[in-house]
Amino acid sequence: MAKNREPIAKHAKALGISPAVMGYNADPSKSWSGKNTSRNSNNQTRKKKSEYATQLQEKQKVKFVYGVLEKQFRGYYEKAVRMPGKAGDNLLIQLESRLDNVVFRLGYAATRREARQMVNHGHFTVNGRKVNIPSYQVKPGMVIALKESSRSIERFKNNVEANAYHVIPKWLSFDAENLVGKVVAAPVREDVDFPVEEHLIVELYSK
């Protein structure tokens, strides 16, 4: 299985994403939309991005945030087009509904990359059954819990304690004492917590 091994902070800066979106601590006093440097500091000398380049960057941004490679991402898009509603919204909702993203959102993992590894290693159950597929699509009413045999692992305890301050999306609930999460509703477009112009991705694939 192919893996994305790109450096997180460097690539996040290039795409204009705060590392905090990826689960990495960032200095709030610094802007991650670009790096100040004396080299090529005159932004006016840079060529304006083409329409294609803008659309491609938006797609790369979303793939990078959720840790999805092209073949799978294209599959999400094709399914999104067939679903009722806006294709762009449907695409993002599918990505938000991935099990690895839910594990990250609940605070079990510090990053989505770590969450993906935890799911792969079989640490979680969905409605009482072990699921080790990061792309597994959760639905309202499903209960995501840490396996009994994994509850003594310090890594999980430390992550939950460290993430106690973070805001859990309203479509999820979490019992930190018992390490049990629940999908209380389907995610909506407004639950995506980073800036993205999904219509550009739809335009790119529609060509």
FIFI-475126 format. One record per residue (C-alpha): y, z, x. Coordinates in steps of 0.001 Angstrom, whole numbers, padded with zeros to 6 digits, always signed. Each point is the difference from the previous one (the first is absolute). Example, Ala and Ser with C-alpha at 12.3 -4.5 7.8 and 13.67 -1.06 7.14 Angstrom:
2
-004500+007800+012300;+003440-000660+001370;
//
This chain:
207
+000000+000000+000000;+003419-001000+001367;+002440+002756+000821;+003770+000023+000301;+000806+001505+003406;+003722-000744+000114;+002236+002823+001337;+001341+001817-003051;+003558+000949+001031;+000770-003293+001734;-001224-002143-002865;+001662+002209-002606;+003361-000490+001730;-000513-003761+000123;-000640-000066-003754;+002862+002362-000809;-002316+002769-001238;+000564+003681+000695;-003034+001506+001779;+000240+002764-002638;-001329-002520-002552;-003083-000321+002187;-000366+003784+000198;+001507+000371+003465;+002850+002403+000690;+003266-001723+000736;+003384+001260+001145;+002143-000236-003153;+003118-000460+002145;-001293-003345+001225;+000003-003255-001893;-003301-001830+000025;+001409-003195-001462;+000620-001133+003541;+000355+001304+003546;+003377+000160+001711;-000208-001652+003366;+002301-001754+002421;-002312-002995+000099;+000894-002520-002698;+002329+002606-001466;+002136-002678-001636;-001894-000462-003239;+002119-003009-000881;-001686-002007+002735;-003377+000368-001713;-001165-002787-002222;-000126+000634-003702;-003562+000424-001241;-001467-002857-001962;-001203+000533-003560;-003598-000225+001222;+000600+002564+002759;+001524+002430-002492;-002917-000402-002396;-002544+000348+002809;+001606+003192+001304;-000113+001554-003455;-003714-000754-000234;-000609+001379+003499;+001896+003170-000917;-002212+000762-003009;-003218-000873+001859;+001053+002283+002839;+000915+002965-002206;-003325-000048-001842;-002106-001088+002991;-001399-003094-001705;-000893-003215+001811;+000697-003509-001255;-003279-000891-001727;-000032+003155-002099;+003736-000184-000657;-000363-003549-001282;-002770+001215-002293;+002321+002651-001452;+002637-002659-000611;-002402-002368-001749;-001176+002809-002261;+003620+001045-000644;+000850-003494-001236;-002829+000129-002544;+001041+003405-001343;+002511+000450-002852;+003555+000729+001116;+001877-000818+003187;-002167-001124+002906;+002135+001878+002546;-000256+003285-001907;-003738-000482-000473;-000448-000603+003726;+001736+003235+000984;-001773+002029-002687;-003387-001145+001314;+000965+001098+003499;+001252+003381-001233;-003307+000459-001845;-002133-000307+003142;-002016+003145+000741;+001325+000258+003557;+003579-000112-001287;-000802+002704-002574;-001533+002216+002711;+003232-000437+001981;+002217+000609-003025;-001845+003223-000845;+000644+001343+003500;-003575+000075+001287;+001061-002290+002856;+003176-000266+002043;-000030-003810-000068;-001689-002775-001950;-001825-000995+003154;-001457+003497+000263;-000820-000039-003731;-001883-003274+000413;-002084+001529+002786;-000742+003110-002080;-001191-002089-002944;-002119-002176+002284;-001697+003133+001326;-000987+001053-003519;+002076+003175-000345;+001031-000594-003624;-001546-000189-003431;+001319-001781-003073;-001176+001596-003237;-002625+001898+002014;-001464-003031+001814;+000599-000789+003658;+002154-003077+000532;+000533-001368+003516;+001863-003195-000893;+003749+000251+000834;+000883-002860-002371;-001728+001675-002979;+002346-000241-003000;+000658+003317-001708;+000754+000239-003723;+001587+002609-002263;-002275+002979-000569;-001823-000304+003318;-000340+003140+002119;+000238-000361+003781;-001399+002992+001859;-000833+000952+003562;-003765+000375+000437;-001261+003562+000205;-001482-000678+003439;+003412-001189+001269;+002103+002907-001253;-000500+002107+003095;+001414-002698+002279;+003291+001204+001471;+001498-003471-000073;+000124-000012-003783;+001340+003549-000277;+002732-000764+002526;+001006-003231-001711;+000224+001584-003443;+002081+002872+001375;+002265-002337+001958;+000472-002278-003009;+000600+002812-002472;+003708-000918-000120;-000445-003668-000793;+000495-001315-003510;-003158-001156-001743;+000612-002989-002297;+000146+000831-003694;-003090-002136-000672;-002074+002432+002082;-000635+003745-000122;-001381+002213+002749;-001619+003431+000113;+000603+001022+003620;-002073+003179-000319;-003129-001840-001082;+000811-003270+001799;-000368-002082-003132;+002255-002823-001105;+000140-001898-003267;+001372-003334-001120;+001987+000953-003089;+001450-003464-000661;+000080-003489+001441;+002693-000531+002651;+003026-002121-000918;+002324-002138+002083;+002510+002855+000354;-002624+002109+001809;+000198-002228+003084;+002114+002082+002378;+001301-002615+002443;+002335-002957-000503;-001858-003218-000712;+000928-003248-001723;-003391-000920-001362;+001318-003165-001657;+000338-001480+003493;-003744+000480+000552;-000751-001713-003302;+002280-002881+000973;-001738-000309+003369;-003486-000207-001507;+001182-002298-002799;+000965-002789+002386;
//
